[in-house]
Amino acid sequence: MAVKERRKVAELLEIEAEMQKRWSDARVFEVDASSDRNEPKYTANLPYPYMNGRLHLGHAFTISKCEFAVGFQRLLGKRCMFPFGLHCTGMPIKACADKLKRELSEFGYPPSFPADSGDGNNDGDDDDGGDDDDDDIDGHDDGGIVNDSNYQKVPVVGGDADDEIIKDKSKGKKSKLVAKTGSCKYQWQIMKSLGMDDSEILKFVDAEYWLGYFPKHCINDVKEMGAKVDWRRTFITTDINPYYDSFVCWQFRKLREAEKVNFGKRYTIYSPKDGQPCMDHDRSSGEGVGPQEYVLIKMKVLDPLPERLASAGKNVFLVAATLRPETMYGLTNCFVHPDIEYVDWRRTFITTDINPYYDSFVCWQFRKLREAEKVNFGKRYTIYSPKDGQPCMDHDRSSGEGVGPQEYVLIKMKVLDPLPERLAKARLCSVHLCLRYSAFYVGEKEDEIFVATRRAARNMSYQGMTAANGVIRFVKGAKKILGKDLLGLALEGPLTKYERIYALPMLTIKDDKVLQVVVMNIPVYGDLAAVHLCQKLKIESQNEREKLAEAKKEVYLKGFYDGVMLVGKYVGQKTAVVKKKIQVDLIECGQALLYVEPEKKVISRSGDECVVALCDQCYAMQKRILTRGCLRVVVMNIPVYGDLAAVHLCQKLKIESQNEREKLAEAKKEVYLKGFYDGVMLVGKYVGQKTAVVKKKIQVDLIECGQALLYVEPEKKVISRSGDECVVALCDQWYLNYGDEQWKKETKKALAQLNTYTEEVRSTSQISVYQSFPLVDIYVSQLLLSVVFLLLGGVIDGSVVGPAGIKASDMVDDCWDYVFLNKPYNSDTMPVPESKLALLKNEFLYWYPVDMRASGKDLLQNHLTYYLFNHVALWKNQPELWPRSIRANGHLLLNNEKVKISFSIWFIFGDGYFNFNMSKQTGNFLTLSEGVKKFAADGMRLSLADGGDYIEDANFVYSMADAGILRLYNLLAWVREMVALRDQGSLRSGQNLTFADHVFDNEMNIAIRKTYESYEQTLFKEALKYGFYEYHSYRDKYRELCEGDAGMHVIMAFKWIETQALILSPICPHLCEKIWQILGKDGLIVNKKWPVVPAPNEVTTKKAEFMDAAIRVRFFVQVLR
């Protein structure tokens, strides 16, 4: 920006400081409840920002939605409350403080980091090859799973064929690692980038120091923005604040009394390093990733065993995880990656009573739930962090938020004698040549050996499959086995009609998903289905990944929903019906296990990759294989494709090799659902039944017979903020049962009466309500904002008693009941005098319900949905207290570069996702404070309003912001000139108005009405269009018709100035306040009313349109001449 333009910004900044002081001195935004509850009011709020960093422009974008709405509602004469909470609970602050401690311990003070500035949390296994001679014991902090060189440090202060049917909950989300990564890789460097010196950074080793540092900066930054926040109504969310602690305890006790809180073992993304669940905001990667349950199929390795496995003298199983256990009837081979490491492990599960979320109320809840006989206890699969030693909830994750356990059937294939020479005609099982596998002991007595990857073994060790909790014991000399060493193994697989199947190479096996041993599922639809698709898609090798994906997509779902079993005891039954039955059969006979892993990778805040643990809780192929050597096993009938769906789709899509991934994905998508919902089993004991009906039964059968296990792991990799790769752990948890059908039914009523402003928001919210499941999540802490100024004595941590004179210790449950639930006063159970509680109650009853809650669209599926659930739970029969509207905004584009902003948890560079290297040097990062300094508050606010309205991405462009500053400055200068002309009597006056005067007056009236309607619908870009840009165009046209400023009528000119100041004031309040002052008006513009104008004159409008048309015609004729 040129020096001349910087002077304009400097002048605007001076005006803003002056106006903010006037507002502060007058306490204009400190509004108390009226004694008359019928007096119009407006309450707006938003999710609290997390206090481990400075707010940035993306946060300002969401804040502006509340800010503009409150400004408009004040113009309507309503009392408005805009509170602002500060989020300090959870793991992010502690994780960041712990990182500083580790860096000090490793690099000294001040830290001397290596030149390459690696992550500092690399616990990777440096033994890249060879075998260990000793029996290795791997505990919680399992190395070699997270390679920190593959990602950068979070700048916070603080495949197989079975997984395609799973909804990708984190699809489209860029990792927070990418989101918040600048040039800094260490926590200390990040703090330095904020302008802190070493001595100041050292103080942040104490987690509590953060609570005093960033909240004050957040408040100052929002004040500089000119927000109409009542700063009496703010606090920090931590048990250091005794009022907040008391309130939260009360709320959870009420939810428990309403039977909304359960306890039990649940699969949870868990960080072993952090020793606790790894929630979304605790992850550096893997947001939205949850546990994925699989059936772990046990395939016994037949004699002769490889030398390294035979020495143990026990049964050895190659285990593969699947979502489709009914497909085991068509088992012809299994795949392993030649270069993936497979490990041997002992079955176990982990239970933990660590619960970092509820503090003092959890013990009380336990006792009350037990007294009410509402507690169910049992083992549940949970995303679990071995490093943290506890479940890894969404807010404990640095990546993988929303990821849950995914259940598979783990097929056990016993290794048999050597592979015959003619592999092309044999029954096949494929491995990846280059992946590394390991052999490890399983079972309480370690009487079996599994071959799988170390990542899978780590998950299983937390699910009761190894002898010790979270510990893996490898077979001596077989800790690391390349996939190529497994090639040619003869295997005994469950359900298949062949005595032997064999292990062949497959290079498309992924090393970060499930067990890296893939059982070919296409034969489920008949081997001819695979042949058909290979011919159709011209698949010639397994490297044609796109074609293989297309074939898989077409056949897999069709086979599941439409397939009919042709073999086994369920012959004639739909695949979808018998799938579960087959799973049960396999497990019952010991040929499979139930295996669960996270749906995607989940990383806890401690940097641990989470697993799925079983915890106590209160509750693509080579051408010759596909087209020539593939054994044709008919398992189910799919009405659309018949018994050979794979052949049909391979021919249709011309799939010629398993490497044609796109085509195979398309084929899989087309077949998978059809096979599941419409397929009918043709083999097995569920013959004739639908696949969807029997899938679970087959899973149970497999597990019960010992042929499979239930296994859960993260849907995708999740890395915690501490750098730990999370697992899924089965952990003891208190949780809100959002899956309760009655609760969902009641919440749907709240959604039906909710104003969502757009249909996209409503439809997303509906899906979220319908699909909700038990979670540990949101509470209605916004309640406290309505009364907090009476409780807290002007400090955000509650250390000083407020104006009401109520001690935190006196706010027992009955007192909260009186305030929020209208419970009659009882002096025996309520230590606080009724007169004082009545003050709080009046504030609540006046300000509730919330008129608008603004947030990023990312929170529609979690935070905002649970926000509705909890309101319904507390006021089940009082819909008048349910939220009235939710206003979701889209992502932020900064100079057309996408920045995904989430408002639920904010970190130092925001909880956003950036597809570019976000650093101050690149110009792609802008804090709220820097935005104000660069563009002035009103210039920034103007650009935020102009960025966009709906849930589509908004755009903040520097050049447009600069242009906006110029417009605002010119407006101010023009107003000063017009006032001078008026005072000199140089403007036209008198009672005689010209046609141009009438047209201009009518145009102003129309624009004011359109602006009103836009504000009312929270369409602020539209309001800016009608109330600023078009409003200026009407003035410019009028001035042209009047041949300059002096020709303008004084009444019309100053009507325009006054109304412009009023209708623009919600967006640019400082400038408008200054204009109001220059005009010599009384009072403050933020306290004024919306201009009242007459209805538009349609006749005048028509005349003006005719005149404009005549002028255009005349101009056109002149051009032609």
Secondary structure, 3 states (H helix, E strand, C coil): CCHHHHHHHHHHHHHHHHHHHHHHHHCCCCCCCCCCCCCCEEEEECCCCECCCCCEHHHHHHHHHHHHHHHHHHHCCCEEECCCCEECCCCHHHHHHHHHHHHHHHHCCCCCCCCCCCCCCCCCCCCCCCCCCCCCEECCCCCCCCCHHHCCCCCCCCCCCCHHHCCCCCCCCCCHHHHCCCCCCCHHHHHHHCCCCHHHHHHHHCHHHHHHHHHHHHHHHHHHCCCCCCCCCCCEECCCCHHHHHHHHHHHHHHHHCCCEEEEEEEEEEECCCCEECCHHHEEEECCCEEEEEEEEEEEECCCCCHHHHCCCCEEEEEEEECCHHHHHHCCEEEEEEEEEEEECCCCECCCCCCCCCCHHHHHHHHHHHHCCCCCEEEEEEEEECCCCEECCHHHEEECCCECEECEECEEEEEEEECCCCHHHCCEEEEEEEEEEEEEEECCCCCEEEEEEHHHHHHHCCECCCCCCCCEEECCCCCCEEHHHCCCEEEECCCCCCCCEEEEECCCCCCCCCCCEEECCHHHECHHHHHHHHHHHECCCCCCHHHHHHHHHHHHHHHHHHCECCCCCECCCEHHHHHHHHHHHHHHCCCCEEEEEECEEEEEECCCEEEEEEEEEECCCCHHHHHHHCCCCECEEECCCECCHHHHHHHHHCEECCCEHHHHHHHHHHHHHHHHHHCEECCECCCCCEHHHHHHHHHHHHHHCCCEEEEEEEEEEEEECECCECEEEEEEEEEECCCCHHHHHHHHHHHHCCECCCHHHHHHHHHHHHCCCCECCCCCCHHHHCCHHHHECCCCCCCCECCCCCCHHHCCHHHHHHHHHCCCCCCCCCCCCHHHHHHHHHHHHHHCCCCEEEEEHHHHHCHHHHHHHHHHHHCCCCHHHCCCEEEEECCEEECCEEEEEECCCCCCCCEEEECCCCCHHHCCCCEHHHHHHHHCHHHHHHHHHHHCCCCCCEEECHHHHHHHHHHHHHHHHHHHHHHHHHHCCCCECCCCCCHHHHHHHHHHHHHHHHHHHHHHCCCHHHHHHHHHHHHHHHHHHHHHHCCCHHHCEHHHHHHHHHHHHHHHCCCCHHHHHHHHHHCCCCCCHHHCCCCCCCCCCHHHHHHHHHHHHHHHHHHHHHHHC
